């Protein structure tokens, strides 16, 4: 069989494709304080006027060293506390100039006393002190403008703790309908 009978195809992971396009971002919320009956959370919030769909690719919960912990994952919930906005965000492709800026916001809060309201408590994971919870979602968790993916962490015992929640995501522009 001759070489001229073959077609060459190249497959690249969707994360690399979105990074090349300047649409993949990584970020985290650090020094989240909780314990003694309080919790902490971080979320990817897709503002109502963003014009993009949010695709969650990966999340991590780490650096919780004092006691076993629980992480709850909420879809489209509203936090009861006023959030802070993380500045620890970067596009994964730093060759583009000017650097792309995400439309999605990474928000967080520490020492909260209430769970989020509304939305769906979609799943939960338990972790031991000093471990990292991580999962790759491959973009299958998709949130339209106004939606959010929130990670709510709490301790199963009472000592104080600090933690970090990180995300990797891409943003898909929503085509204008005419």
C-alpha positions in Angstrom: 0.0 0.0 0.0 1.4 3.4 -0.9 1.7 6.4 1.4 -0.5 8.5 -0.9 -3.6 6.5 0.2 -3.5 7.8 3.8 -5.0 10.9 5.2 -3.2 12.5 8.1 -5.3 13.8 11.0 -4.2 15.6 14.2 -6.3 15.5 17.3 -5.6 17.9 20.1 -7.3 18.0 23.5 -10.1 20.5 23.8 -8.2 22.3 26.6 -5.2 22.9 24.3 -7.5 24.1 21.5 -9.3 26.6 23.8 -5.9 27.8 25.2 -4.6 28.4 21.7 -7.7 30.5 21.0 -7.0 32.5 24.2 -10.2 31.2 25.9 -8.8 29.0 28.6 -8.2 30.5 32.1 -6.8 29.3 35.4 -7.3 30.9 38.8 -7.7 30.3 42.5 -8.9 31.7 45.8 -6.3 31.4 48.5 -6.2 31.7 52.3 -9.9 30.7 52.7 -10.5 30.7 56.5 -13.1 28.6 58.2 -13.8 26.3 61.2 -15.6 26.7 64.5 -18.9 26.5 62.8 -18.0 28.6 59.7 -17.3 27.6 56.2 -15.7 29.1 53.0 -16.5 29.0 49.4 -15.2 30.0 45.9 -17.1 30.1 42.7 -16.9 30.7 39.0 -19.7 33.2 38.3 -20.8 33.9 34.8 -22.2 37.4 34.8 -25.6 37.9 33.1 -24.1 40.2 30.4 -21.0 38.1 29.7 -22.0 36.8 26.2 -20.2 33.5 27.0 -21.0 30.0 28.2 -18.7 28.8 31.1 -17.2 25.4 30.7 -15.6 24.0 33.9 -12.6 21.9 33.1 -10.9 21.2 36.4 -11.3 22.1 40.1 -9.1 21.5 43.2 -9.6 21.9 46.9 -6.2 21.9 48.8 -4.1 22.9 51.7 -6.6 22.0 54.4 -4.4 20.6 57.1 -6.2 20.8 60.4 -9.1 18.3 60.2 -11.2 16.2 57.7 -13.3 18.4 55.5 -16.3 18.2 53.2 -16.6 20.0 49.8 -20.0 20.5 48.4 -20.5 21.5 44.7 -23.4 23.8 43.9 -24.8 24.7 40.5 -26.3 28.1 40.0 -26.6 28.8 43.8 -26.6 32.3 45.4 -24.1 32.8 48.3 -25.5 34.5 51.3 -22.3 36.5 52.0 -20.8 39.4 50.0 -18.0 37.9 47.9 -14.6 39.2 47.2 -13.2 38.9 43.7 -9.9 37.0 43.1 -7.1 38.6 41.2 -5.3 35.4 41.0 -6.4 34.6 37.4 -4.5 34.2 34.2 -5.0 33.0 30.7 -3.1 29.8 30.1 -1.8 31.1 26.8 0.5 33.9 27.6 1.8 34.3 24.0 -1.2 36.5 23.0 -0.9 40.3 23.2 -2.7 41.9 24.9 -3.5 39.0 27.3 -7.1 37.8 27.1 -9.3 38.8 30.0 -12.0 36.4 31.3 -15.6 37.4 31.3 -16.2 34.9 34.1 -15.5 36.1 37.7 -13.8 34.0 40.4 -15.4 35.0 43.7 -14.8 33.8 47.2 -15.7 34.3 50.9 -14.3 33.1 54.2 -15.9 32.5 57.6 -19.4 32.2 56.3 -22.2 31.0 58.5 -24.8 29.9 56.0 -24.9 27.6 53.0 -25.8 29.0 49.6 -29.5 29.3 48.6 -31.3 28.2 45.5 -29.5 26.2 42.8 -28.7 22.6 43.1 -26.3 20.9 45.6 -25.1 18.6 42.8 -22.5 16.5 44.6 -20.1 16.4 47.5 -16.6 14.9 48.4 -14.9 14.3 51.7 -11.2 14.8 52.2 -8.6 14.0 54.8 -6.2 16.6 56.3 -3.3 17.4 54.0 -4.9 15.9 50.9 -6.0 17.5 47.7 -9.3 16.8 46.1 -9.2 17.3 42.3 -11.3 16.3 39.4 -11.2 16.9 35.7 -14.7 17.6 34.2 -13.5 18.1 30.6 -15.8 21.0 30.1 -19.0 19.0 30.7 -20.2 21.4 33.4 -21.6 24.2 31.4 -23.2 27.4 32.8 -24.9 30.1 30.8 -24.8 33.8 31.6 -26.1 34.3 35.2 -25.0 30.8 36.2 -22.3 29.6 38.6 -20.2 26.7 39.8 -19.6 27.1 43.6 -17.4 24.9 45.9 -18.4 25.2 49.5 -15.9 23.8 52.1 -16.5 23.0 55.7 -14.9 20.9 58.5 -16.3 17.8 60.0 -14.6 18.8 63.3 -14.1 22.2 65.0 -10.5 23.4 64.7 -9.8 26.4 62.5 -8.4 25.8 59.0 -7.4 27.5 55.8 -7.6 26.2 52.3 -7.4 27.0 48.6 -9.9 26.4 45.8 -8.6 26.5 42.2 -10.3 26.2 38.8 -9.5 25.8 35.1 -12.2 26.8 32.6 -12.8 28.0 29.2 -15.3 30.5 27.8 -17.4 29.9 24.6 -18.8 32.9 22.9 -22.6 32.7 22.5 -23.4 33.5 18.9 -25.8 36.5 18.4 -29.3 35.4 17.2 -30.9 37.5 14.6 
